[in-house]
Amino acid sequence: MKIALASPLFPTSIADGLQSLEKLAKEASAQKAEIICFPESFIPGYPYPEFNIEKATPQQLQAALAKARQIAADNQIAIILPMDWYSSDGYQNVAWVISANGELQDYQPKTQLDPSEDDIWTPGTMRKLFEVNGVKFGVVICHEGFRYPELTRWAAVRDAKIVFHPHCSGSNRGGASPTDWGAADNPYYEKAMMMRSRENTIYFASVNYCFQYPDCASSVIHPAGECLAWQPYREPGVLVIDIDLEQATGLLAKRFKSELYQ
């Protein structure tokens, strides 16, 4: 299966984000990718103070989702689109899954908020599995994948072959300046990616924005915990890679003895 990870520049507006969405989805589709994932809260953009992102209205978000569905159908590629959303539970950080024909499967809300997000979003209360072309996958959002390994395992024990991990980690003002993936003096994020794959024997596909000072790269991790491919730091673009699903056995996840913790 070919998967694609989008590493766009931080959007200046919803319109700018949709333009990047269309461009990168088209590039991924041309390379025969079956699904593409974008970074956390891509529409309208993660609410970092440095970017002055205005809170979007329900109408703006609904129109943006409709446009994304058309982009998926036009390019015949499934899209994981993280965005803010007004649900019956409140204002949430979610990731919509859109099929290659533009149909909505459902969304995964962020259930474990970072402490800094408590006054921004309402946490979700459900975990979901998704499926594209017969391949099951899960979605964990930023903090959930870096600090709550239980959520990746939740998907792995239910036969997910991949867990996608849209996140937002870095800055355009200052911070880390990594040059080598997984280096000892890099922030811990790439090490956490390795563990989410290795401890479950599945693929972990982590997706970040293109920042001038990134904490980590958009990366695809093999079920053995090795980094298969990563988008170069500070270079916007789309990473497309062919993964061997037979390697994603879920062996270690399925050996977990949950009854010991009840």
VEXDREN-2710 file (C-alpha; in Angstrom, 1 decimal):
% VEXDREN-2710
k/r/px/py/pz
1/MET/0.0/0.0/0.0
2/LYS/1.3/3.5/-0.8
3/ILE/0.7/6.1/1.8
4/ALA/1.5/9.8/1.8
5/LEU/2.3/12.3/4.5
6/ALA/1.8/16.0/3.8
7/SER/4.3/18.5/5.4
8/PRO/2.9/21.8/4.3
9/LEU/3.9/25.3/5.4
10/PHE/1.6/26.6/8.2
11/PRO/-1.6/27.9/6.6
12/THR/-2.2/31.7/6.6
13/SER/-5.9/31.2/6.2
14/ILE/-8.5/28.5/5.5
15/ALA/-8.3/29.3/1.8
16/ASP/-4.5/28.9/1.9
17/GLY/-4.8/25.6/3.7
18/LEU/-7.3/24.3/1.1
19/GLN/-4.9/25.4/-1.6
20/SER/-2.1/23.4/0.0
21/LEU/-4.5/20.5/0.5
22/GLU/-5.3/20.3/-3.1
23/LYS/-1.7/20.7/-4.3
24/LEU/-0.3/18.0/-2.1
25/ALA/-3.2/15.6/-2.6
26/LYS/-2.7/16.0/-6.3
27/GLU/1.0/15.3/-6.0
28/ALA/0.4/12.2/-3.8
29/SER/-2.3/10.9/-6.2
30/ALA/0.1/11.3/-9.2
31/GLN/2.5/9.0/-7.3
32/LYS/-0.3/6.4/-6.8
33/ALA/-0.7/7.0/-3.1
34/GLU/-4.0/5.6/-1.7
35/ILE/-4.3/7.9/1.3
36/ILE/-2.7/11.1/2.5
37/CYS/-2.6/12.5/6.0
38/PHE/-2.2/16.2/6.9
39/PRO/-1.0/17.8/10.2
40/GLU/-3.0/18.5/13.3
41/SER/-5.7/21.1/13.2
42/PHE/-4.7/21.9/9.6
43/ILE/-8.0/23.7/9.0
44/PRO/-7.9/26.5/10.1
45/GLY/-4.4/25.9/11.6
46/TYR/-3.2/25.0/15.0
47/PRO/-3.9/27.9/17.4
48/TYR/-0.3/28.8/18.2
49/PRO/-0.1/32.4/19.5
50/GLU/2.6/33.2/17.0
51/PHE/0.3/32.6/14.1
52/ASN/-2.8/34.6/15.3
53/ILE/-5.3/32.0/14.0
54/GLU/-8.9/33.2/14.3
55/LYS/-11.4/30.7/15.6
56/ALA/-13.4/29.5/12.6
57/THR/-17.2/29.5/12.4
58/PRO/-19.2/26.3/11.9
59/GLN/-20.1/27.5/8.5
60/GLN/-16.5/28.1/7.5
61/LEU/-15.5/24.6/8.7
62/GLN/-18.4/22.9/7.0
63/ALA/-17.6/24.6/3.7
64/ALA/-13.9/23.7/4.0
65/LEU/-14.8/20.0/4.6
66/ALA/-17.1/20.1/1.6
67/LYS/-14.2/21.4/-0.5
68/ALA/-11.8/18.7/0.9
69/ARG/-14.3/16.0/-0.1
70/GLN/-14.3/17.4/-3.7
71/ILE/-10.5/17.3/-3.7
72/ALA/-10.5/13.7/-2.6
73/ALA/-13.0/12.7/-5.3
74/ASP/-11.2/14.7/-8.0
75/ASN/-7.9/13.1/-7.2
76/GLN/-9.2/9.6/-6.2
77/ILE/-7.3/9.6/-3.0
78/ALA/-8.4/9.1/0.6
79/ILE/-7.7/12.1/2.9
80/ILE/-7.2/12.3/6.6
81/LEU/-8.0/15.9/7.3
82/PRO/-7.4/17.2/10.9
83/MET/-9.5/20.3/11.7
84/ASP/-11.4/22.1/14.4
85/TRP/-15.0/21.1/14.6
86/TYR/-18.2/22.0/16.3
87/SER/-19.8/18.7/17.5
88/SER/-22.7/17.9/19.8
89/ASP/-20.0/17.5/22.5
90/GLY/-18.5/21.0/22.0
91/TYR/-15.7/22.6/20.0
92/GLN/-13.2/19.8/19.3
93/ASN/-9.9/19.0/17.6
94/VAL/-10.7/16.1/15.2
95/ALA/-9.4/14.2/12.2
96/TRP/-11.9/13.5/9.5
97/VAL/-11.4/10.5/7.2
98/ILE/-12.6/11.1/3.7
99/SER/-12.7/8.2/1.2
100/ALA/-11.3/8.4/-2.4
101/ASN/-14.8/9.1/-3.8
102/GLY/-15.4/12.0/-1.4
103/GLU/-17.6/10.2/1.1
104/LEU/-17.1/10.9/4.8
105/GLN/-16.3/7.8/6.9
106/ASP/-16.2/9.5/10.3
107/TYR/-13.9/11.5/12.5
108/GLN/-11.6/10.8/15.4
109/PRO/-11.7/13.5/18.1
110/LYS/-8.7/14.2/20.2
111/THR/-9.5/12.5/23.6
112/GLN/-6.3/13.4/25.4
113/LEU/-5.7/17.1/25.3
114/ASP/-2.4/18.7/26.2
115/PRO/-2.7/20.8/29.4
116/SER/-2.2/23.9/27.3
117/GLU/-5.4/23.0/25.2
118/ASP/-7.9/22.7/28.1
119/ASP/-9.3/26.1/27.4
120/ILE/-9.3/25.7/23.6
121/TRP/-11.1/22.4/22.9
122/THR/-13.5/19.9/24.5
123/PRO/-11.9/16.4/24.7
124/GLY/-13.5/13.6/22.8
125/THR/-14.8/10.4/24.5
126/MET/-14.5/7.8/21.8
127/ARG/-11.9/5.8/19.8
128/LYS/-12.5/4.6/16.3
129/LEU/-11.0/2.4/13.6
130/PHE/-11.1/3.3/9.9
131/GLU/-10.6/1.4/6.7
132/VAL/-9.4/2.2/3.3
133/ASN/-9.1/-0.4/0.5
134/GLY/-9.4/-3.2/3.1
135/VAL/-6.7/-1.8/5.3
136/LYS/-7.6/-1.0/8.9
137/PHE/-6.0/2.0/10.6
138/GLY/-6.3/4.3/13.6
139/VAL/-5.6/7.9/14.2
140/VAL/-4.0/9.4/17.3
141/ILE/-3.5/13.2/17.5
142/CYS/-0.3/14.8/18.7
143/HIS/-0.1/14.5/22.5
144/GLU/-2.0/11.2/22.3
145/GLY/0.7/9.6/20.3
146/PHE/3.7/11.1/22.1
147/ARG/2.6/10.6/25.7
148/TYR/-0.4/8.1/25.7
149/PRO/0.9/4.8/24.2
150/GLU/-2.4/3.2/25.2
151/LEU/-4.2/4.9/22.4
152/THR/-2.0/3.5/19.7
153/ARG/-2.3/0.1/21.3
154/TRP/-6.1/0.4/21.3
155/ALA/-6.0/0.4/17.5
156/ALA/-3.2/-2.2/17.2
157/VAL/-5.1/-4.8/19.2
158/ARG/-8.1/-4.3/16.9
159/ASP/-6.0/-5.3/13.8
160/ALA/-5.0/-1.8/12.7
161/LYS/-2.0/-2.1/10.3
162/ILE/-1.1/1.6/10.6
163/VAL/-1.7/4.4/13.1
164/PHE/-1.6/7.9/11.6
165/HIS/-0.3/10.6/13.9
166/PRO/-1.1/14.1/12.8
167/HIS/0.6/16.6/15.1
168/CYS/2.0/20.1/15.5
169/SER/5.5/20.3/17.0
170/GLY/7.8/23.2/16.3
171/SER/7.9/26.9/15.6
172/ASN/8.9/29.5/13.0
173/ARG/10.4/31.8/15.7
174/GLY/12.9/29.7/17.4
175/GLY/13.7/26.3/19.0
176/ALA/15.2/23.0/17.8
177/SER/17.2/22.8/14.7
178/PRO/17.7/19.1/14.0
179/THR/19.7/17.9/11.1
180/ASP/19.9/14.1/11.6
181/TRP/16.7/12.0/12.2
182/GLY/16.6/10.4/15.6
183/ALA/19.9/12.0/16.8
184/ALA/20.6/11.8/20.5
185/ASP/20.3/15.5/21.1
186/ASN/17.1/15.9/19.1
187/PRO/13.9/16.5/21.1
188/TYR/12.3/13.2/22.2
189/TYR/9.5/13.1/19.6
190/GLU/11.2/10.9/17.0
191/LYS/12.1/8.4/19.7
192/ALA/8.5/8.2/20.8
193/MET/7.5/7.5/17.2
194/MET/9.9/4.5/17.1
195/MET/8.4/3.1/20.3
196/ARG/4.8/3.4/19.1
197/SER/5.6/1.1/16.2
198/ARG/8.0/-1.2/17.9
199/GLU/5.9/-1.9/21.0
200/ASN/2.9/-2.8/18.8
201/THR/4.5/-4.3/15.6
202/ILE/2.6/-2.0/13.3
203/TYR/3.4/1.0/11.1
204/PHE/3.3/4.5/12.7
205/ALA/2.9/7.4/10.3
206/SER/3.7/10.7/12.0
207/VAL/2.8/13.9/10.2
208/ASN/4.1/17.4/11.1
209/TYR/4.0/20.9/9.6
210/CYS/7.0/22.3/7.8
211/PHE/8.5/24.6/10.5
212/GLN/11.7/26.6/10.4
213/TYR/12.4/25.1/13.9
214/PRO/10.9/21.7/13.9
215/ASP/10.8/19.4/16.9
216/CYS/10.6/16.4/14.5
217/ALA/10.1/15.3/10.9
218/SER/7.1/13.7/9.3
219/SER/8.1/10.1/9.4
220/VAL/7.0/6.5/8.6
221/ILE/8.2/4.0/11.1
222/HIS/8.5/0.2/10.3
223/PRO/6.8/-2.3/12.7
224/ALA/10.3/-3.2/13.9
225/GLY/10.8/0.4/15.0
226/GLU/13.1/1.6/12.2
227/CYS/12.5/4.8/10.4
228/LEU/11.7/3.9/6.8
229/ALA/11.4/7.5/5.4
230/TRP/11.2/11.1/6.6
231/GLN/10.5/14.4/5.0
232/PRO/13.7/16.6/5.2
233/TYR/13.5/19.2/7.9
234/ARG/12.4/22.7/6.8
235/GLU/11.3/21.4/3.3
236/PRO/7.6/21.5/2.6
237/GLY/6.3/18.7/0.4
238/VAL/4.7/15.3/0.4
239/LEU/6.3/12.1/1.4
240/VAL/5.1/9.0/-0.5
241/ILE/6.2/5.5/0.5
242/ASP/5.2/1.9/-0.3
243/ILE/4.7/-0.1/2.9
244/ASP/4.6/-3.9/3.1
245/LEU/1.4/-4.6/5.2
246/GLU/2.5/-8.2/5.9
247/GLN/5.1/-6.8/8.2
248/ALA/2.4/-5.2/10.3
249/THR/1.5/-8.3/12.3
250/GLY/0.5/-6.6/15.5
251/LEU/2.3/-9.4/17.4
252/LEU/3.4/-7.5/20.4
253/ALA/0.1/-5.6/20.8
254/LYS/-1.9/-8.8/20.7
255/ARG/0.3/-10.4/23.4
256/PHE/-0.8/-7.7/25.8
257/LYS/-2.6/-9.3/28.7
258/SER/-5.3/-6.7/29.4
259/GLU/-7.0/-8.9/32.0
260/LEU/-4.1/-8.2/34.4
261/TYR/-5.2/-4.5/34.5
262/GLN/-8.9/-4.8/35.2
END
